Structures are given as C-alpha cells and as structure tokens.
C-alpha cells in the first residue's frame, strides 16, 4: 500500500511539474508575435517616429501648416476617456473603414495607439492597402514609451469632451461640450456623435 501511495504521489508530482513547465508555452502567442513582426516590417524604417515627433507634427497640424491625419486607433472607450486634441479616430478593429474615409493613397497619416502594438498592425495594413506615407509612432531610443502613454508621460496636452484640457500645468476645465481645434485633415469613425460631422 505504501509503495502504491508513493507511486501515485510521484506520478501526480511529475504531472504537476510538467504542467508548470508547459504553462507558459503558448504557441498562439508566439504566432501572434510573428504576424505582428510581419506587419511592422511592411513599414519603412524612415517612417518610424517618436512621441516627440508626433508632438511637433500635432503643432503643425493645429497651426494649419500640415494636412497630416493624426490617427488614434485605440478603442472608443479609450478615446472617449481622453485623446490628443484634433486627432482623427478609427478603432483598430475597424481599420478597413480607413480607405472609405481617406481616399488619397499619398495622404500623410500618423498612426498611434496606447503604446504601439495596435498601431503596428494598422500601419502595416495601410501599407498593404496601398498608402505610401504612413508614420508609425513607437518607443523612443531612450526608452520613452510610444503612443498615448508616452504622450501623457511627456506632459503633452490631452482633451476630454466633457471636462476640457489637461497639460503640464494641470486641468483646465471648459464648459461641455469641448470645442476641439482641428486641422485640415480630420476623420472620425462615426459621425453625428458629440457634434461630429
């Protein structure tokens, strides 16, 4: 009886350790990383930009000196919580709608998300669609985060439809609805919401 109990215990422990050894091995996660790398390889290296580059472009757009689209591809909830003033918005899961909204294959489009993962997919797809001037906002060489996370860490301004502006100096409340400044090129996935046309 004691031998049987020891054998059963040995088998159970062996199976448990085997389970732990393979628990972190997810072939689907590895495949997703591979597919993501394939899409980001479609983006020319000179089109990889940082949050600081995005900030400079944003200033040009709001000043009317650039017709670039600043494309936020985060979810609707993320975008509604806060976003870069005047940014375009199309959810990454609906990127197939971009050719309906931006018909010029030479349009300048700067794509960003929360960090950079979704933006890599979208920018890669846009190159597959035939766009030729798509910029991908990534982590800086100094390790500064990409996307809206990097933007906020730098203290660059964000807006919310209901409360107004937040920047390095604090929150600047404005009476809703927020009157957002927009550049020449501006699209939103849905129209008719929150004053969008």
N, C-alpha and C positions, 0 to 999 in steps of 0.2 A: 504494500500500500504506500509506504514511504517513497519507494522508487517511482511509482506512478505519479505521485504528487510532485516530486522533483522534476520529472519529465514534463508534466503538464505546465509547471511553472516555467521551465526552460523554454518550452515552445511559446508560451504567452509572452515572455520577455523578448524572445527573438523576434516575434511578430511585431511587438510594440516598437522595438528599436528599428526594425525595418520600415515601419510606418513613419517614424520620425525622420529617418534618413531620406525618404522619398517625398515627404510632405511639402518641401519647398520646391520640388522639381515639377514645374507646371509647363508642359510643352506648348500650351496655347499662349502663355505669356511670352515665351521665347519666340514664338511665331509672330506675335503682335509686334515685338521689338524689331524683328526682321522686316516686316511690312512697313513699319514706320520709317526705318532706315532707308528703304527703297524709295519712299515718297520724298523724304528730305534730300535724297541725292538728286532729285529732279530740279531742285532749286539751285541756281548758280551761286557759287560761293561769294561772289561780289554783291549778292542780294541778301546776305545775312547781315542784319543790323541790330543795334542795341537799343535799350530804352532811351538812352541819351540821344541817339539818332532820331528815334520816334518823337521825342520832345521837340527837337529842332524842326522836324517836318510839321508837327502839330502847330507850332507857332507860325510857320509859313502858310499853312492851310487857313488858319483863322485870320491871318493878315491879308488873305486873298492873293498871295504870291505863288501858291501851288494849287493845282487842281487834283491832288492825290486823294484817294479814298483811304481813310484810316479805319480798317475793317476789324472790329471786335467780333470774335467768333465764339464767345462764351455763351452759356445758356441764357435764356430770357430772365430767369431769376437773378443770376449773377449780374447781368447787365442792368436790370432794374434797381438792384441794390446800390450800385454806383458804377460810373463809367467815365471815360475821358470825354470832356465836352466836345460836341460836334462830331463824335465818331459815328461811323456807319455801323450797323449791326445786322449780322445774319448768323444765326446759330450754326455751329459746325455741322450738325446733323442735317442741316438744310442747305449745305453749300451748293447743291445742284441748282438752287434758285439764282445764284450769282450771275450766270450768263443772261438771265432774263432781266436783271437789274442793271448790269454793267455790260453793255454791248460792244464796247471798244476793246479789242484784244491788246491794244497798246496802252490802255489805261494804267496809271500808276496806282498800285494797291499795296498798302502796308498791312500785313496780317498779324494779329496778336491775339492771345487768349489769356488765361490766368497765369501760366508760366511760359510754356512754349510747345507743349505736346500736341494739342489740337491744332494749333497754328501750323505746325509742320505738315500735318495731313492736308489741311485746307490749301496751303501754299503749293504743295506738291500737286494736288488735284487741279489747281488753277493752271499750273504749267501744262498738265496733261490736257486740259480743256483747250489750250492754245493761247492763254495770256502770256505776255512776254516781259512784263515789267512789274513783277510781284516781289515784294520785300518781306522777309521772314524775321520777326523780332525775337531774338534769342538772348541767352545769358551772356553777359559781357566777359571778357578775358579775365577781369579782376574778380570774377565770381558773382557779381551783382546779378540778381535774378532777372529773367526776361519777363515779358508780358505785364499785365496789370499789377502783379505782385511787385515786380521791380520798379514800376512807375510809382506806386504808393510808397515803397521804401525810400525812394529818392525825394519824396515830399512834393512830387508834381501834383497839380490840382485834379480833383475828381468832382463830379457833379451827381446829383440825385434830383429827379423830377420834383420831389416833394420838399426837400429841405434846402437845396441850394448848392453852395460850393464848399469844398474843403481843400486847403492848401497848407503850406508850411506854417502859416501864421494862425491857423485854426479854422473853425467853421464859420461860414458867412451865410447866414440864413437869408433866404429870399421867399417872398410870398409865392405859394404854389399857384399856377404851375410855373416851373422854371422856364425862363425864356433862354433857350440854348443858342449860343452862337454856332453857326455852321459855315463850312467852307463852300466852295463852288461845287464840289463833288460830294454827294451825300446820299446814302440809301439806308433804308431800314427794311427789315424783312416784311413787317406788317405795316400797313398804312391805316390811318383812321384811329389809331390809338394814341392817347396822350398828345393830341394835337398834331400828329404826323400827317403829312400829305404826300 
